[in-house]
Amino acid sequence: MNWSWLLTLICPLMMIFMMFGMRGGHHHGSHKKQVTTEQLQEELTELKAQNELMRKEIQSLKS
């Protein structure tokens, strides 16, 4: 039995399914959470405070 016709059909069909799958994945990324300037400022302040605590801990460990 000659299966070459099946391979000839599978290639384009798989390409179509892959294209639909890739297109579907891109739509999910467009619904990202919007971050406000205030939220970023709060996060930056928290990170600065954590950084300062770590610096103090490092200094106390060194001495």
LOTOR-828138 format. One record per atom (N, C-alpha, C): chain; x, y, z; residue in one letter; atom name; residue number from 1. Coordinates in steps of 0.02 Angstrom, whole numbers, plus 50000, padded with zeros to 5 digits. Each point is the difference from the previous one (the first is absolute). Last residue first. Layout:
N
+-----+-------+-------+-------+------+------+-----+
: mol :     X :     Y :     Z : type : atom : seq :
+-----+-------+-------+-------+------+------+-----+
:   A :     X :     Y :     Z :    A :   CA : NUM :
...
+-----+-------+-------+-------+------+------+-----+
// end
This chain:
63
+-----+-------+-------+-------+------+------+-----+
: mol :     X :     Y :     Z : type : atom : seq :
+-----+-------+-------+-------+------+------+-----+
:   A : 51565 : 52154 : 53011 :    S :    N :  63 :
:   A : 50034 : 50023 : 50061 :    S :   CA :  63 :
:   A : 49994 : 49952 : 50058 :    S :    C :  63 :
:   A : 49898 : 49959 : 49785 :    K :    N :  62 :
:   A : 50071 : 50014 : 49987 :    K :   CA :  62 :
:   A : 50037 : 50019 : 50064 :    K :    C :  62 :
:   A : 49765 : 49967 : 50002 :    L :    N :  61 :
:   A : 50035 : 49936 : 49993 :    L :   CA :  61 :
:   A : 50074 : 50010 : 49988 :    L :    C :  61 :
:   A : 49858 : 50188 : 50011 :    S :    N :  60 :
:   A : 50005 : 49969 : 50066 :    S :   CA :  60 :
:   A : 50036 : 49933 : 49997 :    S :    C :  60 :
:   A : 49958 : 50115 : 49798 :    Q :    N :  59 :
:   A : 50048 : 50037 : 50040 :    Q :   CA :  59 :
:   A : 50008 : 49969 : 50069 :    Q :    C :  59 :
:   A : 49836 : 49911 : 49859 :    I :    N :  58 :
:   A : 50066 : 49984 : 49974 :    I :   CA :  58 :
:   A : 50054 : 50035 : 50041 :    I :    C :  58 :
:   A : 49776 : 50050 : 50049 :    E :    N :  57 :
:   A : 50016 : 49932 : 50020 :    E :   CA :  57 :
:   A : 50070 : 49980 : 49977 :    E :    C :  57 :
:   A : 49916 : 50207 : 49928 :    K :    N :  56 :
:   A : 50014 : 50002 : 50072 :    K :   CA :  56 :
:   A : 50019 : 49931 : 50026 :    K :    C :  56 :
:   A : 49930 : 50017 : 49777 :    R :    N :  55 :
:   A : 50065 : 50033 : 50008 :    R :   CA :  55 :
:   A : 50020 : 50002 : 50074 :    R :    C :  55 :
:   A : 49786 : 49919 : 49947 :    M :    N :  54 :
:   A : 50052 : 49952 : 49982 :    M :   CA :  54 :
:   A : 50069 : 50030 : 50007 :    M :    C :  54 :
:   A : 49815 : 50140 : 50035 :    L :    N :  53 :
:   A : 50004 : 49950 : 50053 :    L :   CA :  53 :
:   A : 50055 : 49949 : 49985 :    L :    C :  53 :
:   A : 49952 : 50159 : 49834 :    E :    N :  52 :
:   A : 50033 : 50032 : 50057 :    E :   CA :  52 :
:   A : 50007 : 49950 : 50058 :    E :    C :  52 :
:   A : 49879 : 49930 : 49812 :    N :    N :  51 :
:   A : 50070 : 50008 : 49983 :    N :   CA :  51 :
:   A : 50039 : 50030 : 50058 :    N :    C :  51 :
:   A : 49767 : 49987 : 50016 :    Q :    N :  50 :
:   A : 50030 : 49934 : 50006 :    Q :   CA :  50 :
:   A : 50075 : 50002 : 49986 :    Q :    C :  50 :
:   A : 49879 : 50197 : 49966 :    A :    N :  49 :
:   A : 50002 : 49984 : 50072 :    A :   CA :  49 :
:   A : 50032 : 49931 : 50011 :    A :    C :  49 :
:   A : 49962 : 50067 : 49779 :    K :    N :  48 :
:   A : 50053 : 50041 : 50029 :    K :   CA :  48 :
:   A : 50007 : 49985 : 50075 :    K :    C :  48 :
:   A : 49823 : 49899 : 49885 :    L :    N :  47 :
:   A : 50064 : 49970 : 49981 :    L :   CA :  47 :
:   A : 50059 : 50039 : 50028 :    L :    C :  47 :
:   A : 49782 : 50087 : 50032 :    E :    N :  46 :
:   A : 50009 : 49937 : 50038 :    E :   CA :  46 :
:   A : 50067 : 49968 : 49985 :    E :    C :  46 :
:   A : 49940 : 50188 : 49874 :    T :    N :  45 :
:   A : 50013 : 50019 : 50069 :    T :   CA :  45 :
:   A : 50012 : 49939 : 50043 :    T :    C :  45 :
:   A : 49933 : 49965 : 49778 :    L :    N :  44 :
:   A : 50068 : 50026 : 50002 :    L :   CA :  44 :
:   A : 50019 : 50019 : 50071 :    L :    C :  44 :
:   A : 49778 : 49936 : 49961 :    E :    N :  43 :
:   A : 50045 : 49942 : 49994 :    E :   CA :  43 :
:   A : 50073 : 50022 : 50004 :    E :    C :  43 :
:   A : 49837 : 50169 : 49995 :    E :    N :  42 :
:   A : 49996 : 49962 : 50063 :    E :   CA :  42 :
:   A : 50048 : 49940 : 49999 :    E :    C :  42 :
:   A : 49977 : 50123 : 49802 :    Q :    N :  41 :
:   A : 50035 : 50040 : 50050 :    Q :   CA :  41 :
:   A : 50001 : 49964 : 50067 :    Q :    C :  41 :
:   A : 49875 : 49906 : 49824 :    L :    N :  40 :
:   A : 50072 : 49993 : 49988 :    L :   CA :  40 :
:   A : 50041 : 50038 : 50051 :    L :    C :  40 :
:   A : 49768 : 50023 : 50007 :    Q :    N :  39 :
:   A : 50018 : 49932 : 50019 :    Q :   CA :  39 :
:   A : 50075 : 49988 : 49990 :    Q :    C :  39 :
:   A : 49910 : 50206 : 49928 :    E :    N :  38 :
:   A : 50000 : 49995 : 50073 :    E :   CA :  38 :
:   A : 50021 : 49931 : 50024 :    E :    C :  38 :
:   A : 49969 : 50040 : 49770 :    T :    N :  37 :
:   A : 50062 : 50031 : 50024 :    T :   CA :  37 :
:   A : 50004 : 49995 : 50076 :    T :    C :  37 :
:   A : 49856 : 49813 : 49878 :    T :    N :  36 :
:   A : 49999 : 50072 : 50005 :    T :   CA :  36 :
:   A : 50068 : 50025 : 50025 :    T :    C :  36 :
:   A : 49921 : 49775 : 49852 :    V :    N :  35 :
:   A : 50031 : 50022 : 50062 :    V :   CA :  35 :
:   A : 50002 : 50076 : 50000 :    V :    C :  35 :
:   A : 49851 : 49791 : 49874 :    Q :    N :  34 :
:   A : 50028 : 50066 : 49994 :    Q :   CA :  34 :
:   A : 50026 : 50022 : 50068 :    Q :    C :  34 :
:   A : 49970 : 49746 : 49890 :    K :    N :  33 :
:   A : 49978 : 50045 : 50054 :    K :   CA :  33 :
:   A : 50036 : 50067 : 49992 :    K :    C :  33 :
:   A : 49951 : 49839 : 49786 :    K :    N :  32 :
:   A : 50045 : 50008 : 50057 :    K :   CA :  32 :
:   A : 49972 : 50051 : 50048 :    K :    C :  32 :
:   A : 49924 : 49885 : 49781 :    H :    N :  31 :
:   A : 49959 : 50018 : 50058 :    H :   CA :  31 :
:   A : 50043 : 50007 : 50063 :    H :    C :  31 :
:   A : 50079 : 49930 : 49781 :    S :    N :  30 :
:   A : 49977 : 50069 : 49994 :    S :   CA :  30 :
:   A : 49959 : 50022 : 50059 :    S :    C :  30 :
:   A : 50092 : 49775 : 49961 :    G :    N :  29 :
:   A : 50049 : 50048 : 50026 :    G :   CA :  29 :
:   A : 49976 : 50071 : 49998 :    G :    C :  29 :
:   A : 49875 : 49813 : 49909 :    H :    N :  28 :
:   A : 50000 : 49998 : 50072 :    H :   CA :  28 :
:   A : 50047 : 50053 : 50030 :    H :    C :  28 :
:   A : 49982 : 49958 : 49764 :    H :    N :  27 :
:   A : 49944 : 50039 : 50026 :    H :   CA :  27 :
:   A : 50000 : 50003 : 50076 :    H :    C :  27 :
:   A : 50156 : 49869 : 49871 :    H :    N :  26 :
:   A : 50016 : 50071 : 50001 :    H :   CA :  26 :
:   A : 49944 : 50042 : 50029 :    H :    C :  26 :
:   A : 49982 : 49761 : 49964 :    G :    N :  25 :
:   A : 50044 : 50016 : 50056 :    G :   CA :  25 :
:   A : 50014 : 50074 : 50005 :    G :    C :  25 :
:   A : 49873 : 49908 : 49818 :    G :    N :  24 :
:   A : 49962 : 49999 : 50062 :    G :   CA :  24 :
:   A : 50043 : 50020 : 50060 :    G :    C :  24 :
:   A : 50101 : 49973 : 49789 :    R :    N :  23 :
:   A : 49958 : 50060 : 50000 :    R :   CA :  23 :
:   A : 49960 : 50004 : 50064 :    R :    C :  23 :
:   A : 50130 : 49809 : 49961 :    M :    N :  22 :
:   A : 50043 : 50058 : 50014 :    M :   CA :  22 :
:   A : 49959 : 50064 : 50003 :    M :    C :  22 :
:   A : 49888 : 49801 : 49942 :    G :    N :  21 :
:   A : 50025 : 49996 : 50068 :    G :   CA :  21 :
:   A : 50043 : 50060 : 50019 :    G :    C :  21 :
:   A : 49925 : 49975 : 49778 :    F :    N :  20 :
:   A : 49944 : 50017 : 50043 :    F :   CA :  20 :
:   A : 50021 : 50000 : 50074 :    F :    C :  20 :
:   A : 50158 : 49929 : 49843 :    M :    N :  19 :
:   A : 49987 : 50071 : 49991 :    M :   CA :  19 :
:   A : 49943 : 50023 : 50045 :    M :    C :  19 :
:   A : 50051 : 49770 : 49991 :    M :    N :  18 :
:   A : 50052 : 50037 : 50036 :    M :   CA :  18 :
:   A : 49988 : 50075 : 49995 :    M :    C :  18 :
:   A : 49859 : 49857 : 49878 :    F :    N :  17 :
:   A : 49987 : 49994 : 50071 :    F :   CA :  17 :
:   A : 50051 : 50039 : 50041 :    F :    C :  17 :
:   A : 50034 : 49990 : 49768 :    I :    N :  16 :
:   A : 49939 : 50038 : 50014 :    I :   CA :  16 :
:   A : 49985 : 49998 : 50075 :    I :    C :  16 :
:   A : 50176 : 49867 : 49921 :    M :    N :  15 :
:   A : 50018 : 50070 : 49997 :    M :   CA :  15 :
:   A : 49940 : 50044 : 50016 :    M :    C :  15 :
:   A : 49967 : 49769 : 49982 :    M :    N :  14 :
:   A : 50037 : 50016 : 50061 :    M :   CA :  14 :
:   A : 50019 : 50074 : 50001 :    M :    C :  14 :
:   A : 49900 : 49919 : 49805 :    L :    N :  13 :
:   A : 49952 : 50000 : 50055 :    L :   CA :  13 :
:   A : 50034 : 50018 : 50066 :    L :    C :  13 :
:   A : 50133 : 49975 : 49803 :    P :    N :  12 :
:   A : 49961 : 50061 : 50000 :    P :   CA :  12 :
:   A : 49950 : 50004 : 50058 :    P :    C :  12 :
:   A : 50131 : 49798 : 49987 :    C :    N :  11 :
:   A : 50042 : 50060 : 50005 :    C :   CA :  11 :
:   A : 49958 : 50064 : 50000 :    C :    C :  11 :
:   A : 49900 : 49783 : 49962 :    I :    N :  10 :
:   A : 50014 : 50016 : 50070 :    I :   CA :  10 :
:   A : 50039 : 50065 : 50006 :    I :    C :  10 :
:   A : 49950 : 49900 : 49786 :    L :    N :   9 :
:   A : 49943 : 50034 : 50031 :    L :   CA :   9 :
:   A : 50015 : 50023 : 50071 :    L :    C :   9 :
:   A : 50162 : 49876 : 49880 :    T :    N :   8 :
:   A : 49987 : 50061 : 49961 :    T :   CA :   8 :
:   A : 49942 : 50040 : 50030 :    T :    C :   8 :
:   A : 50051 : 49787 : 50086 :    L :    N :   7 :
:   A : 50051 : 50049 : 50021 :    L :   CA :   7 :
:   A : 49989 : 50066 : 49965 :    L :    C :   7 :
:   A : 49865 : 49823 : 49933 :    L :    N :   6 :
:   A : 49982 : 50020 : 50068 :    L :   CA :   6 :
:   A : 50050 : 50052 : 50026 :    L :    C :   6 :
:   A : 50038 : 49899 : 49791 :    W :    N :   5 :
:   A : 49945 : 50048 : 49995 :    W :   CA :   5 :
:   A : 49979 : 50025 : 50069 :    W :    C :   5 :
:   A : 50162 : 49827 : 49982 :    S :    N :   4 :
:   A : 50028 : 50066 : 49983 :    S :   CA :   4 :
:   A : 49945 : 50053 : 49994 :    S :    C :   4 :
:   A : 49991 : 49751 : 50046 :    W :    N :   3 :
:   A : 49980 : 50050 : 50050 :    W :   CA :   3 :
:   A : 50024 : 50070 : 49983 :    W :    C :   3 :
:   A : 49943 : 49744 : 49879 :    N :    N :   2 :
:   A : 50040 : 50061 : 49992 :    N :   CA :   2 :
:   A : 49972 : 50055 : 50047 :    N :    C :   2 :
:   A : 50002 : 49715 : 50003 :    M :    N :   1 :
:   A : 49958 : 50059 : 50000 :    M :   CA :   1 :
:   A : 50044 : 50062 : 50000 :    M :    C :   1 :
+-----+-------+-------+-------+------+------+-----+
// end
